Amino acid sequence: MSVVTLAHGAGGTETRELIETIFAKRLGNEFLSEAEDAALIPAEKYAISTDGFTVSPIIFAGGDIGKLAVAGSCNDVAMKGAKPKYLTASFILEEGLELSILESIITSFAAELKRNQTLLISADTKVVPKSSGVGGVLITTTALGVVKREPLGAKNLRVGDSIIASGTVGDHGAAIFAARGGIELAGDLKSDCASLWELVAALFDANLPIVCMRDATRGGLAAVSNEWAAAANLAITLRETAISVKREVLGACELLGFEPYALANEGMMIVAVRGEKEAARAVEILQQFETGKNAAIIGTVGGKYSGKVVLQTPHGTARFLEMPMGELLPRIC
């Protein structure tokens, strides 16, 4: 049998075979080997985040839904200063999904767990009829991370804090748009899907005064900066010339009239750092990593429009960078 069938979700022999041959073979560990419906974990101080992943297509340039689910969930707890340690997951499989595709996705899922040194401690699978419109696979995860630095949060922002982007803007959103539309753009456009704890840990090891961090997923830089400005009731001023956007991403935006700063990333974070020298040092550290090689200080906290984000253009003018509205691309992460 080469595809997922409804029998795989019935809880009988086929279910067990699917779990043993695809999931347990790649994800097995001391927690899952107990084959219980819940896991006991040591008592530590945790950050916790639950997320759902519905990207279409499920395999794209730069990753797939398996890698995306682990990286995205682990990044969420990392942004609260926590080392990702445990993960739970639910896999919703659509009838007719090729088992070879499922194997590939679970292999990516396992590889990203290993990259984060994170254990999958509880999981579940369900199969739904092909007419359900799932698109092959949906994955829901809950990540638990051991808190290493606290407290981090946008309400801690102060005038003068520096805003850093760890990479280029809009890569994931543009790559998904291109894959979904069958559009070939000049260059090597791919999702920036990646785990960020390695970068976060390096900043912590340097004992830098990190104020807050956020991975710029749905809504991108525009959403993060506006949420921070509103939470702190302070203006944020960004310099357009300092924000790195790939030529291919700009091309995709021109085709559809998108704002590049509103496109999703899945391997780029925005970091606020207190102190100019400290911010410069943070950029130096981030640039030592492949995923941080384009890191730059892109703005500061401060300005006369409290709660707003102002974008300074290369032409000496300025405009508000508004909070994204509506759904630019559905099923993007």
C-alpha positions as CSV (number, residue, x, y, z in Angstrom):
1,M,0.0,0.0,0.0
2,S,1.5,3.3,-1.1
3,V,-1.0,5.9,0.1
4,V,-2.7,6.8,3.4
5,T,-6.1,5.3,3.7
6,L,-9.0,5.8,6.1
7,A,-8.0,2.5,7.7
8,H,-4.8,4.1,8.8
9,G,-6.9,6.3,11.1
10,A,-9.1,3.6,12.5
11,G,-6.9,2.7,15.5
12,G,-6.3,-0.9,14.4
13,T,-3.6,-2.9,12.7
14,E,-3.1,-0.4,9.9
15,T,-2.7,2.5,12.4
16,R,-0.1,0.6,14.3
17,E,1.8,-0.3,11.1
18,L,1.8,3.4,10.0
19,I,3.1,4.5,13.4
20,E,5.8,1.9,13.6
21,T,7.0,2.1,10.0
22,I,7.0,5.8,9.5
23,F,6.7,7.7,12.7
24,A,8.4,5.6,15.4
25,K,11.1,4.6,13.0
26,R,12.2,8.2,12.7
27,L,11.0,9.9,15.9
28,G,11.2,7.1,18.5
29,N,12.8,7.9,21.9
30,E,12.4,6.9,25.6
31,F,9.2,8.9,26.0
32,L,7.4,7.6,22.9
33,S,8.5,4.0,23.4
34,E,6.3,3.8,26.5
35,A,3.3,4.0,24.0
36,E,1.1,5.9,26.5
37,D,-1.3,8.8,25.8
38,A,0.6,11.2,28.0
39,A,4.3,11.8,29.1
40,L,5.7,12.7,32.4
41,I,8.5,15.4,32.2
42,P,10.9,16.7,34.8
43,A,9.7,19.8,36.7
44,E,11.5,22.9,35.3
45,K,10.4,26.4,34.4
46,Y,9.0,26.3,30.9
47,A,7.8,28.6,28.2
48,I,5.1,26.9,26.2
49,S,3.6,27.5,22.7
50,T,1.0,25.8,20.6
51,D,0.8,26.3,16.9
52,G,-0.8,24.8,13.8
53,F,0.8,24.4,10.3
54,T,-1.2,24.4,7.1
55,V,1.2,25.5,4.4
56,S,0.4,24.9,0.8
57,P,2.3,23.4,-1.0
58,I,3.4,21.1,1.7
59,I,6.9,20.8,0.1
60,F,8.5,24.0,-1.1
61,A,11.9,25.4,-1.9
62,G,13.8,25.6,1.3
63,G,11.8,23.2,3.4
64,D,8.5,21.3,3.9
65,I,5.7,21.3,6.4
66,G,7.7,18.9,8.7
67,K,10.7,21.2,9.0
68,L,8.4,24.2,9.2
69,A,6.4,22.7,12.1
70,V,9.4,22.0,14.3
71,A,11.3,25.2,13.5
72,G,8.3,27.4,13.8
73,S,7.2,25.9,17.1
74,C,10.7,25.9,18.6
75,N,11.3,29.4,17.5
76,D,8.2,30.6,19.3
77,V,9.6,29.5,22.7
78,A,13.1,30.6,21.8
79,M,11.8,34.1,21.4
80,K,10.7,34.1,25.0
81,G,14.3,33.2,26.1
82,A,13.7,29.5,26.4
83,K,15.8,26.6,25.0
84,P,13.4,24.3,23.1
85,K,13.4,20.9,24.9
86,Y,10.2,19.0,24.3
87,L,7.6,18.9,21.6
88,T,4.2,17.3,21.1
89,A,2.5,16.9,17.8
90,S,-0.7,15.9,16.1
91,F,-0.6,14.9,12.4
92,I,-3.8,15.1,10.4
93,L,-3.3,13.0,7.3
94,E,-5.5,13.2,4.2
95,E,-6.7,10.0,2.6
96,G,-4.7,9.4,-0.6
97,L,-1.5,11.0,0.6
98,E,1.5,9.1,-0.8
99,L,3.4,7.3,1.9
100,S,6.7,8.3,0.2
101,I,5.8,12.0,0.7
102,L,4.8,11.4,4.3
103,E,8.1,9.6,4.9
104,S,10.0,12.6,3.5
105,I,8.1,15.0,5.7
106,I,8.6,13.0,8.8
107,T,12.3,12.7,8.0
108,S,12.5,16.5,7.8
109,F,10.5,16.7,11.1
110,A,13.0,14.4,12.8
111,A,16.1,16.2,11.4
112,E,14.8,19.5,12.7
113,L,14.1,18.0,16.1
114,K,17.7,16.8,16.2
115,R,19.0,20.2,15.1
116,N,17.2,21.8,18.1
117,Q,18.2,18.9,20.4
118,T,14.5,18.6,21.2
119,L,12.5,15.5,22.0
120,L,9.1,14.6,20.7
121,I,7.4,13.3,23.8
122,S,3.8,12.8,22.7
123,A,2.1,12.5,19.3
124,D,-1.1,11.5,17.6
125,T,-2.2,10.8,14.1
126,K,-5.7,11.1,12.5
127,V,-6.8,10.4,8.9
128,V,-9.6,12.4,7.2
129,P,-11.4,11.7,3.9
130,K,-9.8,13.2,0.8
131,S,-12.7,15.6,0.4
132,S,-11.8,17.3,3.6
133,G,-9.6,19.8,1.9
134,V,-6.6,19.3,4.2
135,G,-4.1,19.5,1.4
136,G,-2.2,16.3,2.4
137,V,-1.0,17.0,5.9
138,L,-1.8,19.4,8.8
139,I,0.5,19.4,11.8
140,T,-0.3,20.9,15.2
141,T,2.5,21.2,17.7
142,T,3.1,22.3,21.3
143,A,6.7,23.2,22.2
144,L,8.1,23.5,25.7
145,G,11.3,25.3,26.3
146,V,13.4,25.7,29.5
147,V,13.7,29.4,30.4
148,K,17.2,30.7,30.2
149,R,16.6,34.4,30.2
150,E,13.7,36.4,31.6
151,P,11.8,38.6,31.4
152,L,11.6,39.4,27.7
153,G,8.7,41.4,26.2
154,A,7.7,44.4,24.2
155,K,6.5,46.3,27.2
156,N,10.2,46.6,28.3
157,L,11.0,48.7,25.2
158,R,12.5,52.2,25.9
159,V,13.3,55.1,23.7
160,G,16.8,54.6,22.2
161,D,16.6,50.8,22.0
162,S,18.0,49.5,18.7
163,I,15.9,47.3,16.4
164,I,17.8,44.5,14.6
165,A,16.6,42.2,11.8
166,S,18.6,38.9,11.8
167,G,18.2,38.4,8.0
168,T,16.4,39.3,4.8
169,V,12.7,40.2,4.8
170,G,9.8,38.3,3.1
171,D,11.6,35.2,1.9
172,H,9.1,32.6,3.0
173,G,6.0,34.4,1.8
174,A,7.6,35.1,-1.6
175,A,8.8,31.5,-2.0
176,I,5.3,30.1,-1.2
177,F,3.7,32.5,-3.6
178,A,6.1,31.5,-6.4
179,A,5.6,27.8,-5.7
180,R,1.9,28.0,-5.5
181,G,1.6,30.0,-8.7
182,G,4.2,28.0,-10.7
183,I,6.1,31.3,-11.2
184,E,9.9,31.2,-11.8
185,L,11.7,34.3,-10.6
186,A,15.3,35.1,-11.5
187,G,17.7,33.9,-8.9
188,D,17.5,31.3,-6.2
189,L,14.4,32.2,-4.2
190,K,13.6,29.8,-1.4
191,S,12.0,29.9,2.1
192,D,14.2,31.0,4.9
193,C,12.7,28.3,7.1
194,A,15.2,27.6,9.9
195,S,15.5,27.2,13.7
196,L,16.8,30.2,15.5
197,W,17.8,28.9,19.0
198,E,21.5,28.8,18.0
199,L,21.5,32.5,17.3
200,V,19.5,33.3,20.4
201,A,21.9,31.2,22.6
202,A,24.9,33.1,21.1
203,L,23.4,36.4,22.1
204,F,22.6,35.1,25.6
205,D,26.2,33.7,26.0
206,A,27.5,37.2,25.2
207,N,25.3,38.5,28.0
208,L,23.9,41.2,25.9
209,P,20.9,43.4,27.1
210,I,18.2,41.8,25.0
211,V,14.9,43.6,25.5
212,C,12.6,41.4,23.4
213,M,12.6,39.1,20.3
214,R,10.1,37.9,17.8
215,D,10.2,35.7,14.8
216,A,8.7,37.6,11.9
217,T,6.2,35.0,10.6
218,R,2.7,35.9,9.4
219,G,2.6,39.7,8.8
220,G,6.4,39.9,8.7
221,L,8.4,42.9,9.9
222,A,5.3,45.1,9.6
223,A,3.3,43.1,12.1
224,V,6.1,42.6,14.6
225,S,7.1,46.3,14.7
226,N,3.4,47.5,14.9
227,E,2.7,45.0,17.7
228,W,5.7,46.2,19.6
229,A,4.9,49.9,19.1
230,A,1.4,49.4,20.4
231,A,2.4,47.3,23.4
232,A,5.0,49.8,24.5
233,N,3.0,52.8,23.4
234,L,6.1,54.2,21.8
235,A,7.0,55.1,18.2
236,I,9.4,52.8,16.3
237,T,11.4,54.3,13.5
238,L,12.8,52.1,10.7
239,R,15.3,52.9,8.0
240,E,14.3,51.4,4.7
241,T,17.9,51.6,3.4
242,A,19.0,49.3,6.3
243,I,16.3,46.6,5.6
244,S,17.6,43.8,3.4
245,V,15.1,42.5,0.8
246,K,16.2,40.1,-1.9
247,R,15.7,41.1,-5.5
248,E,13.5,38.0,-6.1
249,V,11.2,39.0,-3.2
250,L,10.9,42.5,-4.6
251,G,10.0,41.0,-8.0
252,A,7.2,38.9,-6.4
253,C,5.9,42.0,-4.6
254,E,5.8,44.0,-7.8
255,L,3.8,41.3,-9.5
256,L,1.0,41.3,-6.9
257,G,1.4,44.7,-5.3
258,F,2.5,43.3,-2.0
259,E,4.4,45.2,0.7
260,P,7.6,43.2,1.2
261,Y,7.7,44.1,4.9
262,A,4.3,42.4,5.4
263,L,5.4,39.1,3.9
264,A,6.1,36.1,6.2
265,N,9.5,34.8,7.3
266,E,10.2,31.5,8.9
267,G,13.8,31.9,9.9
268,M,14.3,35.6,10.7
269,M,13.8,37.3,14.0
270,I,13.5,40.9,15.1
271,V,15.6,41.8,18.2
272,A,15.5,44.8,20.4
273,V,18.8,45.6,22.2
274,R,19.5,48.3,24.8
275,G,22.7,50.3,24.0
276,E,24.3,51.2,20.6
277,K,27.5,49.4,21.2
278,E,25.7,46.4,22.5
279,A,23.4,46.4,19.4
280,A,26.5,46.5,17.1
281,R,28.0,43.6,19.0
282,A,24.8,41.7,18.6
283,V,24.9,42.1,14.8
284,E,28.5,40.9,14.8
285,I,27.5,37.8,16.6
286,L,24.5,37.1,14.4
287,Q,26.6,37.5,11.3
288,Q,28.7,34.6,12.3
289,F,25.9,32.3,11.4
290,E,24.6,31.4,8.0
291,T,21.0,32.3,9.0
292,G,22.3,35.6,10.4
293,K,24.8,36.7,7.8
294,N,22.5,39.5,6.7
295,A,21.8,40.8,10.2
296,A,21.6,44.6,10.5
297,I,20.4,47.4,12.8
298,I,17.3,48.6,11.0
299,G,15.9,51.2,13.3
300,T,15.4,52.5,16.8
301,V,12.6,53.0,19.4
302,G,11.5,56.6,19.5
303,G,9.7,59.3,17.5
304,K,6.7,61.6,17.8
305,Y,4.0,59.2,16.8
306,S,3.5,57.0,19.9
307,G,2.2,53.5,19.0
308,K,3.1,53.9,15.3
309,V,5.8,52.6,13.1
310,V,7.5,55.2,10.8
311,L,9.5,54.1,7.8
312,Q,12.2,56.5,6.6
313,T,12.5,56.1,2.8
314,P,15.7,56.5,0.7
315,H,14.3,59.7,-0.7
316,G,14.4,61.7,2.5
317,T,10.7,61.2,3.2
318,A,8.8,59.1,5.7
319,R,5.6,57.1,5.8
320,F,3.7,55.0,8.3
321,L,4.3,51.3,8.0
322,E,0.9,50.0,8.8
323,M,-0.3,46.8,10.4
324,P,-1.1,44.3,7.6
325,M,-4.8,43.8,6.9
326,G,-6.6,40.9,5.3
327,E,-5.0,37.6,4.2
328,L,-2.3,38.1,1.6
329,L,-1.6,34.4,1.1
330,P,-3.8,31.8,2.8
331,R,-2.2,28.6,4.2
332,I,1.3,30.0,4.3
333,C,2.5,28.5,7.5
